[in-house]
Amino acid sequence: MLNVTAPDTATRPLAPDVEQAEAAIVEHYPRLVRLAYLVLPPSLGRNRRVLTAHSLTQRALPRGRRGVAPVDVRGGVPAQRGEPAGADSGYAYVRLRVLRSALEAGVPLTFRSLPLRGQLPAPLPRVWGLRLFPRAGGAEELALDQWLATLGGPGRAACVLRALEGLSEPEVLRVLAEAGVADPAGAVAESGDPAHDALFSSPEFDPCVLQARPTDLLRRRRFARASLAGAAALAVCGALLALPGGGWGSDGPAAPPYALNAAAQAALDPGQLVRVAPAVWRTSSRTDYSAWPARGDRAGDTGLLRRALAVWARPGRAVVVSATPGTPSGPPMGPAQLLFAGTVDQAVVVLMYDGLRVVRYAEPRTGTAGAALDFARTDGASADTATGLVLSRVDGNVRYLTAPWITGAALRDLLKPAEAPAPLKLTPDGVTPPLPGPAPGGNCTSWNALSLTGDGATRLVTDLGELTPARLTSGAPGAARDVTEAAELGDWARIACLLPSVRSHGVRTVNAWTYAKQPLPENDGTAAWLCTRAETWQGTADRVQAQFLAPGAPGAAQAAKAEGSPACGPREPRVLAGVLWKSRAGQWYVLAAGSAQFASLSVSGGGVTGSATGNRLAVKAPEGAQVDLTGKLTDGTKAGVLR
């Protein structure tokens, strides 16, 4: 069953997603922590209640990946984007999770059943050497605290929901029932008279405004001395066991751990770096990074290259290391190939290639503090995907190193397809000037891409947060082509703002395919259905999205998405998706479209029943209908929606 909500003008998610829940926790954090603190049993002590309240609130974030769409897409038709859900939907959800966890924390542990999540000790937050507790109140607050200690957990929860949350008695009963309280009515009866409800807002019960005192200092000193002695004894025993022929058994033909490996030593020697001649790419059978020559004004700096290789082999704690998904970050297996070494803006950059990865080492112009090491997987690269590498990102600007076969470069704004790209002047080493990154300032009012000409083609690439820019293409699966036509640029202008959903996932190429066009009911124009497939270098985490482009809408609406699916690709060159759409006259429709392989479509559920011959369907539906969409291929087999 699939939740179908409104298009761009009226989207209503059915449940808060991870990002919405996080926003609710951050916005209402003091309120949620106070709620947990008051519901927790006073027998825990004030210090432990404070830390437990913070832990339960932070653990109220639901499990799942960030960016999961708020609409359930398990088998039906997701909706277009539009109005957000109610302002309190995310807060009510996390409040219920906090309340349930606080009630679970008050249940005694037994050996008869597994512990509940709220009963387990939380790893964070932790405070060492200090005891934290709220500021002391007056006699009235003390009397209220003592009275709360006489109540059970459900009774305290009923008090808090009434006093802090301002809920009516029916609402309190409902929330307690959802939290798993066996007798909500009894808890409400136990909660007493609301005459002193205003005291619940006192600093006495605010675990976010705290006082600190030391723990037992003498006992801490004794414990530290005992721990130090134990660690020293353990280190001595480990060293004895690790001696050759000692406690862990023989390593066979492996060299002793203190021996030097010849291949490893060669990989650390800057004199062994492979340097390709400038004209090799013209005759080489491979036009990937292995054909790039060594460039840059510091290509002969032996000291710099030695530091870069040493950090690659064993980065220190101060080195910031990053790797695209699926990229190993270990040392080189042998001498690497030097691609670039030079001064770029305020840093010195070294690019190296070992056949599987491109590695970027960067350090300040003076000193080595703040050095960084980045890895990007590049196996299987070709002339189409080895067109450039990111040299630096400074103040929102990106500077690229282009392939030796690139003869021209230009900057194009994808959101302005009618404008001609602005030509760029490359340095003799193939370095571009600093270019504004995509969506500068975080707002998608423009999306910059780099148009690279060379080797008989013009390719469009964009920065998605990787060392390697992602190539943008258009066309059916297996027949993707470079984005050069006006219609293709027009489609990319309406879907470019969806590219952040695949940022920093090791994306190699992003292809956009217009798989269907659909005349809308009531003569409201013609809509287009697109499928975008972001293929990754690791090849197992490709991301697929189906988009609906309504006439006159400024951008596309996401209709469905999937990760790791073969749909919309050469292995399964088909796709089916649908949305709930509202006509200009106010009538709601279920719209669906599949690729040319679909012979018929059908929809059912939510008071909607209909079918259509061909790969397009439009059926009237009530607002907020939940339907199930299926299709039948030309060979007679059934196929479902993208998921």
PyMOL commands that set and color helices and strands:
alter all, ss='L'
color gray80, all
select helices_A, chain A and resi 18-27+29-39+42-44+46-58+89-105+117-119+139-149+153-163+169-178+184-190+194-201+203-205+217-241+262-267+270-272+280-282+289-291+302-313+440-442+486-502+521-523
alter helices_A, ss='H'
color red, helices_A
select strands_A, chain A and resi 2-3+130-134+210-214+320-323+337-344+347-353+357-364+372-377+388-394+397-402+406-413+422-424+435-436+448-454+457-462+470-474+481-482+507-519+526-536+543-549+557-563+576-582+588-594+598-605+608-613+616-620+626-633+638-640
alter strands_A, ss='S'
color yellow, strands_A
deselect
rebuild
show_as cartoon
